[in-house]
Amino acid sequence: MTSNWQEPVLIAVFFELFWLDTFPAGTYIPPQQTFATFFTIMTADYLGLSQPADIFLLLLLALPLTSLMHQLEIWFRKRENKNYKKAIRQVQKGSLAYEPEGIVLGSVLKTAGVNSLAFALCLGSTLVVLELIPLSRFPALPELTWFHLLSGGLTAGFLALRSKRIYGLLICVAAVTAVALFFL
């Protein structure tokens, strides 16, 4: 959509790594990874950002918004339970009364509408705020690269393993890195 593939792919990989341990299974609703990815890509494209240091701030901004979208989805699913009850009543009345197509189509259209409206509000309000407080007012991180961002996302994936050995290894790597940066 943006005619640029490098930054969008790297943004998508970051969020994929960041939420490596979350996937929808059963009644679990994971954070809105797709929202975060699409939001960051669209905002970066609109603002003409291509440097990892600038996009990093958008990645950070997208994280609380995914929480907001997550809560919206939970609310919407609870609201849509009435359609489930309607389908049960139709089945109990007999097979001729059961029309799942209308229920499913209505639910899909409502979901698309609510998510599109929420996305537009988040994107629009973010762009207005960024017009008032431009990213250039934040301290620049000129040495930040995609390697750093993807490593941060991968670290979140390692932490998702919930292993004391992995935690110990990450602490050792962080300590060695800190010592190396301090003395070099």
Secondary structure as a PSIPRED ss2 file (coil, helix, strand):
# PSIPRED VFORMAT (PSIPRED V4.0)

   1 M C   1.000  0.000  0.000
   2 T C   1.000  0.000  0.000
   3 S C   1.000  0.000  0.000
   4 N C   1.000  0.000  0.000
   5 W C   1.000  0.000  0.000
   6 Q H   0.000  1.000  0.000
   7 E H   0.000  1.000  0.000
   8 P H   0.000  1.000  0.000
   9 V H   0.000  1.000  0.000
  10 L H   0.000  1.000  0.000
  11 I H   0.000  1.000  0.000
  12 A H   0.000  1.000  0.000
  13 V H   0.000  1.000  0.000
  14 F H   0.000  1.000  0.000
  15 F H   0.000  1.000  0.000
  16 E H   0.000  1.000  0.000
  17 L H   0.000  1.000  0.000
  18 F H   0.000  1.000  0.000
  19 W C   1.000  0.000  0.000
  20 L C   1.000  0.000  0.000
  21 D C   1.000  0.000  0.000
  22 T C   1.000  0.000  0.000
  23 F C   1.000  0.000  0.000
  24 P C   1.000  0.000  0.000
  25 A C   1.000  0.000  0.000
  26 G C   1.000  0.000  0.000
  27 T C   1.000  0.000  0.000
  28 Y C   1.000  0.000  0.000
  29 I C   1.000  0.000  0.000
  30 P C   1.000  0.000  0.000
  31 P C   1.000  0.000  0.000
  32 Q C   1.000  0.000  0.000
  33 Q H   0.000  1.000  0.000
  34 T H   0.000  1.000  0.000
  35 F H   0.000  1.000  0.000
  36 A H   0.000  1.000  0.000
  37 T H   0.000  1.000  0.000
  38 F H   0.000  1.000  0.000
  39 F H   0.000  1.000  0.000
  40 T H   0.000  1.000  0.000
  41 I H   0.000  1.000  0.000
  42 M H   0.000  1.000  0.000
  43 T H   0.000  1.000  0.000
  44 A H   0.000  1.000  0.000
  45 D H   0.000  1.000  0.000
  46 Y H   0.000  1.000  0.000
  47 L H   0.000  1.000  0.000
  48 G C   1.000  0.000  0.000
  49 L C   1.000  0.000  0.000
  50 S C   1.000  0.000  0.000
  51 Q C   1.000  0.000  0.000
  52 P H   0.000  1.000  0.000
  53 A H   0.000  1.000  0.000
  54 D H   0.000  1.000  0.000
  55 I H   0.000  1.000  0.000
  56 F H   0.000  1.000  0.000
  57 L H   0.000  1.000  0.000
  58 L H   0.000  1.000  0.000
  59 L H   0.000  1.000  0.000
  60 L H   0.000  1.000  0.000
  61 L H   0.000  1.000  0.000
  62 A H   0.000  1.000  0.000
  63 L H   0.000  1.000  0.000
  64 P H   0.000  1.000  0.000
  65 L H   0.000  1.000  0.000
  66 T H   0.000  1.000  0.000
  67 S H   0.000  1.000  0.000
  68 L H   0.000  1.000  0.000
  69 M H   0.000  1.000  0.000
  70 H H   0.000  1.000  0.000
  71 Q H   0.000  1.000  0.000
  72 L H   0.000  1.000  0.000
  73 E H   0.000  1.000  0.000
  74 I H   0.000  1.000  0.000
  75 W H   0.000  1.000  0.000
  76 F H   0.000  1.000  0.000
  77 R H   0.000  1.000  0.000
  78 K H   0.000  1.000  0.000
  79 R H   0.000  1.000  0.000
  80 E C   1.000  0.000  0.000
  81 N H   0.000  1.000  0.000
  82 K H   0.000  1.000  0.000
  83 N H   0.000  1.000  0.000
  84 Y H   0.000  1.000  0.000
  85 K H   0.000  1.000  0.000
  86 K H   0.000  1.000  0.000
  87 A H   0.000  1.000  0.000
  88 I H   0.000  1.000  0.000
  89 R H   0.000  1.000  0.000
  90 Q H   0.000  1.000  0.000
  91 V H   0.000  1.000  0.000
  92 Q H   0.000  1.000  0.000
  93 K H   0.000  1.000  0.000
  94 G C   1.000  0.000  0.000
  95 S C   1.000  0.000  0.000
  96 L C   1.000  0.000  0.000
  97 A C   1.000  0.000  0.000
  98 Y C   1.000  0.000  0.000
  99 E C   1.000  0.000  0.000
 100 P H   0.000  1.000  0.000
 101 E H   0.000  1.000  0.000
 102 G H   0.000  1.000  0.000
 103 I H   0.000  1.000  0.000
 104 V H   0.000  1.000  0.000
 105 L H   0.000  1.000  0.000
 106 G H   0.000  1.000  0.000
 107 S H   0.000  1.000  0.000
 108 V H   0.000  1.000  0.000
 109 L H   0.000  1.000  0.000
 110 K H   0.000  1.000  0.000
 111 T H   0.000  1.000  0.000
 112 A H   0.000  1.000  0.000
 113 G H   0.000  1.000  0.000
 114 V H   0.000  1.000  0.000
 115 N H   0.000  1.000  0.000
 116 S H   0.000  1.000  0.000
 117 L H   0.000  1.000  0.000
 118 A H   0.000  1.000  0.000
 119 F H   0.000  1.000  0.000
 120 A H   0.000  1.000  0.000
 121 L H   0.000  1.000  0.000
 122 C H   0.000  1.000  0.000
 123 L H   0.000  1.000  0.000
 124 G H   0.000  1.000  0.000
 125 S H   0.000  1.000  0.000
 126 T H   0.000  1.000  0.000
 127 L H   0.000  1.000  0.000
 128 V H   0.000  1.000  0.000
 129 V H   0.000  1.000  0.000
 130 L H   0.000  1.000  0.000
 131 E H   0.000  1.000  0.000
 132 L H   0.000  1.000  0.000
 133 I C   1.000  0.000  0.000
 134 P C   1.000  0.000  0.000
 135 L H   0.000  1.000  0.000
 136 S H   0.000  1.000  0.000
 137 R H   0.000  1.000  0.000
 138 F C   1.000  0.000  0.000
 139 P C   1.000  0.000  0.000
 140 A C   1.000  0.000  0.000
 141 L C   1.000  0.000  0.000
 142 P C   1.000  0.000  0.000
 143 E C   1.000  0.000  0.000
 144 L C   1.000  0.000  0.000
 145 T C   1.000  0.000  0.000
 146 W H   0.000  1.000  0.000
 147 F H   0.000  1.000  0.000
 148 H H   0.000  1.000  0.000
 149 L H   0.000  1.000  0.000
 150 L H   0.000  1.000  0.000
 151 S H   0.000  1.000  0.000
 152 G H   0.000  1.000  0.000
 153 G H   0.000  1.000  0.000
 154 L H   0.000  1.000  0.000
 155 T H   0.000  1.000  0.000
 156 A H   0.000  1.000  0.000
 157 G H   0.000  1.000  0.000
 158 F H   0.000  1.000  0.000
 159 L H   0.000  1.000  0.000
 160 A C   1.000  0.000  0.000
 161 L C   1.000  0.000  0.000
 162 R C   1.000  0.000  0.000
 163 S C   1.000  0.000  0.000
 164 K H   0.000  1.000  0.000
 165 R H   0.000  1.000  0.000
 166 I H   0.000  1.000  0.000
 167 Y H   0.000  1.000  0.000
 168 G H   0.000  1.000  0.000
 169 L H   0.000  1.000  0.000
 170 L H   0.000  1.000  0.000
 171 I H   0.000  1.000  0.000
 172 C H   0.000  1.000  0.000
 173 V H   0.000  1.000  0.000
 174 A H   0.000  1.000  0.000
 175 A H   0.000  1.000  0.000
 176 V H   0.000  1.000  0.000
 177 T H   0.000  1.000  0.000
 178 A H   0.000  1.000  0.000
 179 V H   0.000  1.000  0.000
 180 A H   0.000  1.000  0.000
 181 L H   0.000  1.000  0.000
 182 F H   0.000  1.000  0.000
 183 F H   0.000  1.000  0.000
 184 L C   1.000  0.000  0.000
